[in-house]
Amino acid sequence: MDDHGDDFSVWVGDGQPDPYAYRTEEDWATIAGYVRHSANKLGQPLPLCLPGEPKACGRSARQHVMAWGAELKARAQRVIEDAAPSPAHAAYASGPLYQSHLAALRAPQG
């Protein structure tokens, strides 16, 4: 069985305010499809198990976004490691360079 992060609530807790309540399940399904498509470009295909798909697993599209996002991040790390001429280059790309890109993505737009 594919890991869909069924143990998320163990370390995140329940009852927290939801900052993404404005996204519908349909929105999350669209995002999950994009994430799956991207991950599939970097490795073995992920299953067609979103709600309404042939192998629907019963988990929400939002949970798929989190689980497949983690899978995509792992596959991207492997791409970095394969491309790096040395472990130091890989460490730089996946450390400071990654953090710089993440900070730019989190910065207010406009």
C-alpha contacts under 8 A as a table, 3 or more apart, distances in Angstrom:
res1	aa1	res2	aa2	distance
3	D	6	D	7.43
3	D	67	A	7.25
4	H	59	R	7.95
4	H	63	Q	6.98
4	H	64	H	6.47
4	H	67	A	5.17
4	H	68	W	7.67
5	G	8	F	5.59
5	G	63	Q	7.32
5	G	66	M	7.74
5	G	67	A	5.65
6	D	9	S	7.69
7	D	10	V	5.45
7	D	11	W	7.50
8	F	11	W	5.91
8	F	12	V	6.00
8	F	13	G	7.91
9	S	12	V	4.97
9	S	13	G	4.92
9	S	14	D	6.17
10	V	13	G	6.02
13	G	16	Q	7.20
18	D	21	A	5.53
19	P	22	Y	7.89
20	Y	23	R	5.82
21	A	24	T	7.43
23	R	26	E	7.93
23	R	27	D	5.70
23	R	28	W	6.75
24	T	27	D	5.01
24	T	28	W	6.37
25	E	28	W	5.03
25	E	29	A	6.12
25	E	60	S	7.56
25	E	61	A	6.35
25	E	62	R	7.02
26	E	29	A	4.99
26	E	30	T	6.32
26	E	61	A	7.88
27	D	30	T	5.21
27	D	31	I	6.37
28	W	31	I	5.06
28	W	32	A	5.97
28	W	61	A	5.35
28	W	62	R	5.16
28	W	65	V	6.96
29	A	32	A	4.96
29	A	33	G	6.15
29	A	50	L	7.24
29	A	61	A	4.83
29	A	62	R	7.04
29	A	65	V	7.92
30	T	33	G	5.15
30	T	34	Y	6.45
31	I	34	Y	5.07
31	I	35	V	6.20
31	I	65	V	6.70
32	A	35	V	5.06
32	A	36	R	6.00
32	A	61	A	6.31
32	A	62	R	7.27
32	A	64	H	6.03
32	A	65	V	4.67
32	A	68	W	7.36
33	G	36	R	5.09
33	G	37	H	6.04
34	Y	37	H	5.10
34	Y	38	S	6.23
35	V	38	S	5.14
35	V	39	A	6.15
35	V	65	V	6.86
35	V	68	W	6.47
35	V	69	G	6.29
35	V	72	L	7.14
36	R	39	A	5.08
36	R	40	N	5.97
36	R	46	L	6.43
36	R	68	W	6.36
36	R	72	L	7.86
37	H	40	N	5.11
37	H	41	K	6.51
38	S	41	K	5.31
38	S	42	L	7.02
38	S	72	L	7.17
39	A	42	L	5.30
39	A	43	G	6.48
39	A	45	P	7.56
39	A	46	L	7.59
39	A	68	W	7.55
39	A	71	E	7.05
39	A	72	L	4.87
39	A	75	R	7.00
40	N	43	G	5.33
40	N	44	Q	5.96
40	N	45	P	4.75
40	N	46	L	6.37
42	L	72	L	7.99
42	L	75	R	6.25
42	L	76	A	7.51
42	L	79	V	7.93
43	G	75	R	7.12
47	P	55	K	7.28
48	L	53	E	5.77
48	L	54	P	6.31
48	L	55	K	5.60
48	L	56	A	6.88
49	C	52	G	7.83
49	C	53	E	5.54
49	C	54	P	6.63
49	C	55	K	4.51
49	C	56	A	3.84
49	C	57	C	5.32
50	L	53	E	5.44
50	L	55	K	7.50
50	L	56	A	5.15
50	L	57	C	6.83
50	L	58	G	7.73
50	L	59	R	7.37
50	L	60	S	7.31
50	L	61	A	6.08
50	L	64	H	7.38
51	P	56	A	5.19
51	P	57	C	7.28
51	P	58	G	6.61
51	P	59	R	7.31
51	P	60	S	6.90
51	P	61	A	6.86
52	G	56	A	6.12
53	E	56	A	5.17
56	A	59	R	7.87
59	R	63	Q	6.48
59	R	64	H	7.24
60	S	63	Q	5.26
60	S	64	H	6.52
61	A	64	H	4.97
61	A	65	V	6.32
62	R	65	V	5.03
62	R	66	M	6.57
63	Q	66	M	5.21
63	Q	67	A	6.17
64	H	67	A	5.06
64	H	68	W	5.62
64	H	69	G	7.84
65	V	68	W	5.36
65	V	69	G	5.59
66	M	69	G	5.04
66	M	70	A	6.27
67	A	70	A	5.25
67	A	71	E	6.40
68	W	71	E	4.75
68	W	72	L	6.00
69	G	72	L	5.00
69	G	73	K	6.12
70	A	73	K	5.04
70	A	74	A	6.24
71	E	74	A	5.12
71	E	75	R	6.21
72	L	75	R	5.04
72	L	76	A	6.05
73	K	76	A	5.05
73	K	77	Q	6.18
74	A	77	Q	5.04
74	A	78	R	6.36
75	R	78	R	5.04
75	R	79	V	6.36
76	A	79	V	4.98
76	A	80	I	6.33
77	Q	80	I	5.06
77	Q	81	E	6.25
77	Q	94	S	6.92
78	R	81	E	5.01
78	R	82	D	6.09
79	V	82	D	5.10
79	V	83	A	6.11
80	I	83	A	5.19
80	I	84	A	5.97
80	I	90	A	5.98
80	I	93	A	7.08
80	I	94	S	7.27
81	E	84	A	5.31
81	E	87	P	7.44
81	E	90	A	5.42
83	A	90	A	7.97
84	A	87	P	6.88
84	A	89	H	5.55
84	A	90	A	5.22
85	P	89	H	6.53
85	P	90	A	7.80
86	S	89	H	5.30
86	S	90	A	6.52
87	P	90	A	5.02
87	P	91	A	6.07
88	A	91	A	5.01
88	A	92	Y	6.22
89	H	92	Y	5.14
89	H	93	A	6.23
90	A	93	A	5.16
90	A	94	S	6.02
91	A	94	S	5.26
91	A	95	G	5.63
92	Y	95	G	5.07
92	Y	96	P	5.62
92	Y	97	L	6.16
93	A	96	P	6.51
93	A	97	L	4.92
93	A	98	Y	6.02
94	S	97	L	6.30
94	S	98	Y	5.17
94	S	99	Q	7.87
95	G	98	Y	5.37
95	G	99	Q	6.11
96	P	99	Q	5.07
96	P	100	S	6.10
97	L	100	S	5.09
97	L	101	H	6.36
98	Y	101	H	5.19
98	Y	102	L	6.12
99	Q	102	L	4.98
99	Q	103	A	6.03
100	S	103	A	5.18
100	S	104	A	6.34
101	H	104	A	5.12
101	H	105	L	6.32
102	L	105	L	5.07
102	L	106	R	6.23
103	A	106	R	5.10
103	A	107	A	6.13
104	A	107	A	5.20
